[in-house]
Each structure stands twice: as C-alpha cells, then as structure tokens.
Amino acid sequence: MNVTAVYILSASLLLVAAVIIFRIFIRRDYFRRGRLTIFSSSLQALIFFVYGGFPSIYLPDDWPVSHMNSVLRFIGLALITIGLTTLLIGMFYLGIARSLGQQTGILRQSGLYRLTRNPQVLGCGLYITGFALLWPSWYALGWAILFIPMIHLMVLTEEEHLRREHGMEYERYIERVVRYLGFPKKG
C-alpha cells in the first residue's frame, strides 16, 4: 500500500472514530449528566491528539520550507499566531473546565463569543490553515480539510447540549451570532 492510500485510510478511520466519540459517547454524557465524564473528555482529547499528530507522520521533513515565498511564510505565521491567540483567549474566557465539557451553567455571549459562537474552533482552524500554508502539500491540504467535518461533529453535539441546557436564551443567541465565521446577524 502506498503512502497516499495509507493516509486516506488513516484519515477515514479518524473521521469514523470522531463520529463515534462525538455523536455517541460525548452526546450520551451531555444528555445523561449535563457534562462530560473524564472518560469522554479523554476520548475527545485523544481524537485531537491523533489529528494533531498527522503532520508529523505524513508531511515532508523539510519544514519549514526554506525556499518558500516570504509573503506566504508571513501569512502562514500570522494565521498561526492569530489562531493560537484566538483559541487561548476563547478557552480562558469561557473557562478551562467549560472548554473541556467538565462544567456547565453560564452561556457566554460577550467578548469573542459575541462575534462567533465558536471562537476556539475558529482559532484552531486559523492555526491549522497557517501550518498547511507553511507546509504546502496535498497531505497538508487533506489535513486542513479533515478538520472541518471533525470539528463540525463536535460543534453539533455541543449545540444539542446547549439547547437543552439554556433553551430560549441559546435560541436567541443563535439568532444573533454566527456559528463560525461570517457577517454578524441582524438584531
């Protein structure tokens, strides 16, 4: 089996594992307990750890690419910096325990959460896009694209939980604030 076939198989298996973990285990914990157990949190962390390890397995060894256009390198590094900053600000503003699904209660609607309902997801997406630009290859493109369905599965599961927990307050929040990125909604 060649490297591309192994890559596609590995990515497919990771996506199947994400479906099982996000839509079965995590969904069940949110429904039964209103928060995640240590087991489900660990499974979620494992999915993202494996996903994060893909570049070290499949991408070329010559990183960062020394012959890369300096403008592209600047854009890649800027996206990584902005993404990581957005991710950390969102995580700390929401609270580490809430970010990991261990605590519930407050629906944050200010700060970054007034611009997007998922600033941590947006930050992580920018971070990944920056790395994919710095390590240009079909594998990097596949890695960046794989993030989209994986993270969307997680977001859908969290949204179900937030609808049950916050009811109409969350529905009004959805009406005002975009899920990921886009123009602010009216109202």
C-alpha positions as CSV (number, residue, x, y, z in Angstrom):
1,M,0.0,0.0,0.0
2,N,1.4,3.4,-0.9
3,V,1.6,6.4,1.4
4,T,-1.3,8.2,-0.1
5,A,-3.6,5.1,0.3
6,V,-2.4,4.8,4.0
7,Y,-3.1,8.5,4.5
8,I,-6.6,8.3,3.1
9,L,-7.3,5.1,5.1
10,S,-5.9,6.7,8.3
11,A,-7.9,9.9,7.8
12,S,-11.1,7.9,7.1
13,L,-10.6,5.9,10.3
14,L,-10.0,9.0,12.3
15,L,-13.2,10.6,10.9
16,V,-15.2,7.4,11.8
17,A,-13.7,7.5,15.3
18,A,-14.7,11.1,15.6
19,V,-18.3,10.3,14.7
20,I,-18.4,7.5,17.3
21,I,-16.8,9.7,20.0
22,F,-18.6,12.9,19.4
23,R,-22.0,11.6,18.4
24,I,-22.2,8.6,20.8
25,F,-20.0,9.0,23.9
26,I,-20.0,12.7,24.3
27,R,-23.6,13.2,23.2
28,R,-24.6,10.5,25.8
29,D,-22.7,12.2,28.6
30,Y,-24.2,15.6,27.8
31,F,-27.7,14.0,27.7
32,R,-27.3,11.9,30.9
33,R,-25.1,14.1,33.1
34,G,-25.1,17.6,31.5
35,R,-21.3,17.5,31.3
36,L,-18.6,15.2,30.1
37,T,-17.0,12.4,32.2
38,I,-13.3,12.1,32.4
39,F,-13.5,9.1,30.0
40,S,-15.3,11.1,27.3
41,S,-13.1,14.1,27.8
42,S,-10.1,11.8,27.4
43,L,-11.6,10.3,24.2
44,Q,-12.1,13.8,22.8
45,A,-8.6,14.8,23.7
46,L,-7.3,11.6,22.0
47,I,-9.1,12.4,18.8
48,F,-7.5,15.8,18.6
49,F,-4.1,14.4,19.7
50,V,-4.2,11.9,16.9
51,Y,-5.4,14.6,14.5
52,G,-2.6,16.9,15.6
53,G,-0.1,14.1,15.0
54,F,-0.9,13.7,11.3
55,P,1.6,16.3,10.2
56,S,4.5,14.5,11.9
57,I,3.5,11.3,10.2
58,Y,2.6,12.3,6.7
59,L,4.1,15.7,5.9
60,P,7.6,16.2,4.4
61,D,10.6,16.5,6.7
62,D,11.8,19.8,5.2
63,W,9.7,22.1,7.5
64,P,9.6,25.0,7.4
65,V,10.1,25.1,3.7
66,S,13.2,27.2,3.3
67,H,12.5,28.1,-0.3
68,M,9.0,29.4,0.4
69,N,7.9,32.8,-0.7
70,S,8.3,35.2,2.2
71,V,4.8,36.6,1.8
72,L,3.3,33.2,2.1
73,R,5.5,32.4,5.0
74,F,4.4,35.6,6.7
75,I,0.7,34.8,6.1
76,G,1.2,31.3,7.4
77,L,2.9,32.5,10.6
78,A,0.3,35.3,11.1
79,L,-2.5,32.8,10.8
80,I,-0.8,30.5,13.3
81,T,-0.3,33.4,15.7
82,I,-3.8,34.8,15.3
83,G,-5.3,31.3,15.5
84,L,-3.5,30.3,18.7
85,T,-4.2,33.7,20.3
86,T,-7.9,33.4,19.5
87,L,-8.0,29.8,20.7
88,L,-6.4,30.6,24.0
89,I,-8.4,33.8,24.6
90,G,-11.7,31.9,23.9
91,M,-10.6,29.0,26.1
92,F,-9.6,31.1,29.1
93,Y,-12.6,33.5,28.7
94,L,-15.0,30.5,28.7
95,G,-13.0,28.8,31.4
96,I,-10.9,25.7,31.1
97,A,-13.4,23.4,32.8
98,R,-16.2,24.6,30.5
99,S,-14.0,24.3,27.4
100,L,-13.3,20.7,28.3
101,G,-17.0,20.0,28.9
102,Q,-16.5,19.4,32.6
103,Q,-18.6,22.3,33.9
104,T,-21.8,23.9,32.6
105,G,-24.1,26.7,33.6
106,I,-23.1,30.0,32.1
107,L,-23.8,30.8,28.4
108,R,-21.0,33.2,27.4
109,Q,-22.3,35.8,24.9
110,S,-19.7,38.6,25.3
111,G,-16.1,39.1,24.3
112,L,-15.2,36.9,21.3
113,Y,-18.5,35.0,21.9
114,R,-20.5,38.0,20.6
115,L,-18.7,37.7,17.2
116,T,-18.8,33.9,16.8
117,R,-20.4,31.1,18.8
118,N,-17.2,29.0,18.4
119,P,-14.1,31.3,18.7
120,Q,-12.0,28.3,19.9
121,V,-12.9,26.4,16.7
122,L,-12.2,29.4,14.5
123,G,-8.9,29.9,16.2
124,C,-7.9,26.3,15.8
125,G,-9.0,26.5,12.1
126,L,-6.8,29.5,11.5
127,Y,-3.9,27.8,13.3
128,I,-4.2,24.7,11.1
129,T,-4.6,26.7,7.9
130,G,-1.4,28.6,8.8
131,F,0.5,25.3,9.2
132,A,-0.9,24.0,6.0
133,L,0.4,27.1,4.2
134,L,3.8,26.7,5.7
135,W,4.0,23.0,4.7
136,P,2.3,23.0,1.3
137,S,1.4,19.6,0.1
138,W,-1.6,17.5,-0.8
139,Y,-1.3,15.9,2.7
140,A,-1.4,19.3,4.4
141,L,-4.5,20.2,2.4
142,G,-6.1,16.9,3.3
143,W,-5.2,17.5,7.0
144,A,-6.8,21.0,6.9
145,I,-9.9,19.7,5.2
146,L,-10.2,16.8,7.7
147,F,-10.6,19.3,10.5
148,I,-13.9,20.7,9.0
149,P,-16.1,17.6,9.4
150,M,-14.4,16.5,12.6
151,I,-14.9,19.8,14.4
152,H,-18.4,20.2,13.0
153,L,-19.4,16.9,14.6
154,M,-18.2,18.2,17.9
155,V,-20.0,21.6,17.5
156,L,-23.3,19.9,16.6
157,T,-23.1,17.7,19.7
158,E,-22.3,20.8,21.9
159,E,-25.2,22.7,20.3
160,E,-27.6,20.0,21.2
161,H,-26.4,20.2,24.8
162,L,-26.6,24.0,24.9
163,R,-30.1,24.0,23.5
164,R,-31.3,21.6,26.3
165,E,-29.4,23.5,29.0
166,H,-30.2,27.1,28.0
167,G,-33.4,26.8,26.0
168,M,-34.7,30.0,24.5
169,E,-31.7,32.0,25.7
170,Y,-29.5,29.9,23.4
171,E,-32.0,30.1,20.6
172,R,-31.9,33.9,20.8
173,Y,-28.1,33.7,20.9
174,I,-28.1,31.6,17.7
175,E,-30.3,34.2,16.0
176,R,-27.7,37.0,16.8
177,V,-24.4,35.3,16.4
178,V,-22.9,33.2,13.6
179,R,-21.8,29.6,14.2
180,Y,-18.2,30.0,12.9
181,L,-17.4,32.9,10.7
182,G,-19.4,35.4,8.7
183,F,-21.2,38.6,8.9
184,P,-23.0,39.5,12.1
185,K,-26.7,38.6,12.1
186,K,-29.2,41.4,12.3
187,G,-30.7,42.2,15.6
